[in-house]
Amino acid sequence: MSETKTNENLITVKLSNGMTAEMDISKADGHLLMKSRRAAQDGVSTVIYLISEIALFDGKKLPAPEILNFNAFDIVKLENAWGAHFQEQNT
């Protein structure tokens, strides 16, 4: 079974810590992107701040600093799932 599932507006990712993250991309807009960029301050972690705004982890919202405490594999997995969805939309 695939660990990452997508449909039109939802991206579901099973993480190694046992949590399931469900990102609702319909909530992501330019205003949220700008808010995430300001919060991230470094640009590199913007996607994590954006994910913290649109995702539920086992049904609960988590702040970006808490997500950044996940292991690196899970963070990359979340970022890759986010990026892959948009690559699919442009092909």
C-alpha positions as CSV (number, residue, x, y, z in Angstrom):
1,M,0.0,0.0,0.0
2,S,1.3,3.5,-0.9
3,E,2.3,5.7,2.0
4,T,1.2,8.8,0.2
5,K,-2.3,9.2,-1.3
6,T,-3.7,12.2,-3.1
7,N,-7.0,13.3,-4.5
8,E,-8.0,16.6,-6.0
9,N,-7.8,18.6,-2.7
10,L,-6.3,16.2,-0.1
11,I,-2.8,14.8,0.3
12,T,-2.5,12.0,2.9
13,V,0.9,11.0,4.1
14,K,1.7,8.2,6.6
15,L,4.7,9.2,8.7
16,S,7.3,6.9,10.3
17,N,6.2,8.1,13.8
18,G,2.8,6.5,13.2
19,M,1.0,9.7,12.5
20,T,-1.1,10.4,9.5
21,A,-0.9,13.8,8.0
22,E,-3.7,15.1,5.8
23,M,-3.1,18.3,3.9
24,D,-6.0,20.2,2.4
25,I,-4.5,22.1,-0.4
26,S,-7.7,24.0,-1.1
27,K,-6.8,26.1,2.0
28,A,-3.5,27.2,0.5
29,D,-3.7,30.6,-1.1
30,G,-1.3,33.5,-1.7
31,H,-2.2,35.2,1.6
32,L,-1.3,32.0,3.5
33,L,1.9,31.7,1.5
34,M,3.0,35.2,2.5
35,K,2.1,34.5,6.1
36,S,4.2,31.3,6.0
37,R,7.1,33.1,4.4
38,R,7.1,35.8,7.1
39,A,6.9,33.2,9.9
40,A,9.7,31.1,8.4
41,Q,12.0,34.0,8.0
42,D,14.6,31.9,6.2
43,G,12.5,30.8,3.2
44,V,13.8,27.2,3.5
45,S,11.1,26.2,6.0
46,T,8.3,28.1,4.3
47,V,6.7,24.8,3.1
48,I,6.6,23.4,6.7
49,Y,4.9,26.6,8.0
50,L,2.4,26.3,5.1
51,I,1.8,22.7,5.8
52,S,1.2,23.5,9.5
53,E,-1.6,25.8,8.4
54,I,-3.3,23.4,6.0
55,A,-2.7,20.0,7.6
56,L,-4.1,17.8,10.3
57,F,-1.9,15.3,12.1
58,D,-4.0,12.5,13.4
59,G,-6.9,15.0,13.3
60,K,-5.1,17.8,15.1
61,K,-3.3,20.9,13.9
62,L,0.4,21.2,14.9
63,P,2.5,24.4,14.9
64,A,5.4,24.5,12.5
65,P,8.1,24.3,15.3
66,E,6.5,21.0,16.5
67,I,6.6,19.6,13.0
68,L,10.2,20.6,12.7
69,N,10.9,18.3,15.7
70,F,9.8,15.3,13.6
71,N,12.7,13.3,12.2
72,A,14.2,14.6,9.0
73,F,12.8,11.7,6.9
74,D,9.2,12.6,7.8
75,I,9.9,16.3,7.1
76,V,11.3,15.5,3.7
77,K,8.4,13.1,3.0
78,L,5.9,15.9,3.8
79,E,7.7,18.4,1.6
80,N,8.0,15.8,-1.2
81,A,4.2,15.0,-1.1
82,W,3.5,18.8,-1.3
83,G,5.8,19.3,-4.2
84,A,4.7,16.1,-6.1
85,H,1.1,17.2,-6.0
86,F,1.9,20.4,-7.8
87,Q,4.1,18.7,-10.3
88,E,1.2,16.4,-11.2
89,Q,-1.0,19.5,-11.7
90,N,1.4,20.9,-14.2
91,T,2.0,17.8,-16.4
